[in-house]
């Protein structure tokens, strides 16, 4: 077995445990995970998170429009803030605009 796989999976599990304790609703957590999977181009992850999103009641239309969430009216302001934040932190290796970090304040209940 790859010696990095164990620590990597533990890190993902630890993130999930933390997210479940957060104020983010399960539907919003799955939308964020699905969007990050799209950005990372992980086919397995997209299938996995799409299935989980449908299982917990995320509207299929929201799932289909996720790649174009900025133009779709289906998403709430809270969802838009979370999706924008997810894109910033996922694309962190690129040029990050400092002002976009302020969107995380919108996530507080």
KARA-V603813 format. One record per backbone hydrogen bond with DSSP energy under -0.5 kcal/mol. CO is the residue of the C=O (numbers start at 1). NH is the residue of the N-H. Records with the same first field share a line. If there is no record, write none. Layout:
CO=NH / NH
This chain:
2=5 / 6
3=7
4=8
5=9
6=10
7=11
8=12
9=13
10=14
11=15
12=16
13=17
14=18
15=19
16=20
17=21
18=21 / 22
19=22
25=29
26=30
27=31
28=32
29=33
30=34
31=35
32=36
33=37
34=38
35=39
36=40
37=41 / 42
38=41
41=43
42=46
43=47
44=48
45=49
46=50
47=51
48=52
49=53
50=54
51=55
52=56
53=58
54=57
59=63
60=64
61=65
62=66
63=66
65=68
66=69
68=71 / 72
72=75
76=80
77=81
78=82
79=83
80=84
81=85
82=86
83=87
84=88
85=89
86=90
87=91
89=92
91=94
94=96
95=97
96=98
97=100 / 101
98=101
99=102
100=103
101=104
102=105
103=106
104=107
105=108
